[in-house]
Amino acid sequence: MGSLAWLLWPTTWNGSLEPEPLFVFGVAVVVWGMAEFTTSEETPSKTPTQNDIIRAREIIGYHKEQLKYILRDHDHGNAIEPEYLREVSLLAHDLSDIHFFFNNKKLQIGLDTFEASLTEFRNFFAGNSCYDKFGSVMLQSIIPYDMKASGDISQSKREQIETANELATKAWHDLDNLYKEIRKLLPSAFETTVQTKWHPKNSMAPK
């Protein structure tokens, strides 16, 4: 920028500046400033906080297995093991806690978005499903076992299934976007393999 100013500066000073060189210099300053701001926003932090690394690895772990299954792969027209709903509930509770946050502002925005969609899915699915016996096992299902066995699925239950699938897809989309931002902004969170673990308070989780 200094070189540009030197080139545009008049060779003889008469107390005023020509409008055209001044305009060119002003445009150049704006473009330079925008480029610097964009670069700083997109470049991964050289010194991410320990908190951000810990939280990022938690999100990475959930993205690998538990939430991948209940939010992306599972059709909520079918019953599911109750430990998955409990895991979603425990995570939604954790995300709402003031101690679960990212120092990185862009990641925090993604986290807030994911928390909102995950909580909406949790509330809907928990409020419209039941813990019922299917054969020899207890499962969580929008459709009660007797209705499922009869094959006579009410319209209201079909609509609930459709809504549950839509909310699950939205929550997965938000989680996946957050995961991608973590990969871009906190690559150090991926330096060692993330072990998938169930929430320690999930008494229903596989041992």
N, C-alpha and C positions, 0 to 999 in steps of 0.2 A: 504493500500500500504506500510505503514511503517513496518507492521508485516512481509509482504512478503520480503521486503528488508533485514530485520534482519535475516530471515530464510536462505536467499540465500547468505548472506555475509560470507566470509571465516572465520573460527575460528582463523586462524593465518594469519596475513597480511604480504605478501612478496613483496609488491610493484606492483602486477598485479592481475587482476581479471580473473577467469576462464571463458572461452567463453560460456559454456552452461548455467550457472546460469545467466549470463549477458543477454543472448538471451531471457531466460524465463522471466526475469524481464522487458525487453523491450516490449515484446508481451503483458504482463499484463498491462503495462502503456497505450499502444495504445487501448486495449479493454476497459479499465476503462474510458479513455478519450472519446471514442465514446459513451459509455453508458451514461456518464454525459451529453454530448451534446444532445443526443436524448431525454433524460428525460426533459431537459430544454426547448427543442423545443415543446414537446407534452403537457407539463403541462400548464394548463390555468394560465394566469397572475394573481397574487394575488392582484395586484392593477391596474386594467385596467383604462385607462384615461377616463375622462368624455366624451371627443370627441368620443372615440371608442364606448362607450355605446350608445350615441345619434345616431351615424351613423348605428350601428348594429340594433337598433330598427327601423330605417327607412327601412333598407333592409328587416327585418322580416315582417314589414307591407306590403311591396310590394309582398313578397313571398306568403302571405296569400290570396290575392284577385286579384288586378288588373292585375299584370303580370302573375299570375297563369292562368288567363282566356285567355289573348291574346297570351301568349307564349306557354302554354301547352294544354289547353282544346279546343281552337278555331281552326276550319278548315278554312283556308284562301281562300278556294273556295267559302265561304259564306261571305256576307257582315257583318260588325261589327259596333257598335256604335262608332262614331268618337272620343268620349272622351277617348277611350282606346289608340288610336294612339297619341292623344295629350299628354296623360299621359306618354307614352313611350318617346315622344320627349322631354318633360320637364325633365324627369329623366335623359335621356342621356345627356342633357345639364348640369344638376347639377353634374353628375359624371365626366364630363370633366373639371369642375372648380377645381382650385388648393386648394380650401377650403374644398372640399369633399375628405377626405382621412382617412385611418386608421393608427394609430401609430404602431400597431402590423404589422410587416413586412409580415407575412404569409397571414393575411387578406388583406393587400394591394395588394399582388400579385393576390389574388382571385378577388378583386375589379377591378383591371386593366383588367383582362381577361374578366370579365362580361361586363365591359364598352365597350370593343371592339366588342363583339358579339352583344350586344344590339344596339349599334350604327349602325352596319352593317345591322341588321334587320330593324331598323327604316328607314335608308336611302333607302333600297330596297322597302319596303312596301309603303312608302310615295311617292316614285318616280314611282311606277307602279300601283297605285290605284287612284280612283277618289271619290269625294264627290257627291253622286247621290241620287235621290229620289226613294225610294222603297215603293210603296203604298203611305202612308201618312207620312212617316218618311224619314229623310235624313240619309244615312249611308255611311260608307267608304267601298269601294269594289274594288277588282282587276278586277272583271267582271262588266262592265257597266250594268245598269238595262235592256236596250233594248236587249243586247246580252244574258243576263240571262233569260229573258222572252222568247226569241226565241228558246233557248235550243241549239243554234249553237255556241258552244264555240270554238274559234280558238285554234290552236296548241300552238301558242305563249303565249296565256293566260293560257293554261294548264301548260306550263312550268314555267310561273311566279308563279302560285299557288304552284307548287311543290317546287320551290326555296324558296318562302316565308315560307312555312311550315318547310322546313329544317333549315332555319336561325332562325326561332322562337324556334324550338326544341333545337338548339345549345345554344341560349341565355338562355333558361330555364335551360338547363343542367349546365351552368356556374353559374347561379343564385342559383340553388339548391346546388351546391358544396360550394359556398360561405356561404350559410345559414348553411350548416352542419359544416363548420369550425367555424362559429360564435357560434353555439351551443356547440362545443367542447372547444373553447378557451375563450369564453366570456359568460359563463352560467348565470352571473348576469344580462345580457340583457333580460333574460326570467323571471326574478323574479316577474314582474307584467305583466298583460295582455297588449299586444300591440293593440292599437286601430287603425284599418285601416282607413286612411284618404286620400282623394284625394289631389293632389298638389294644393296649394292655388292659383296658377296662371292658373289653368285649368278652364276656364270660361264655358266649356261644361260639367263639372262634375256634377253628381246628387247633388242636394241641400238637 
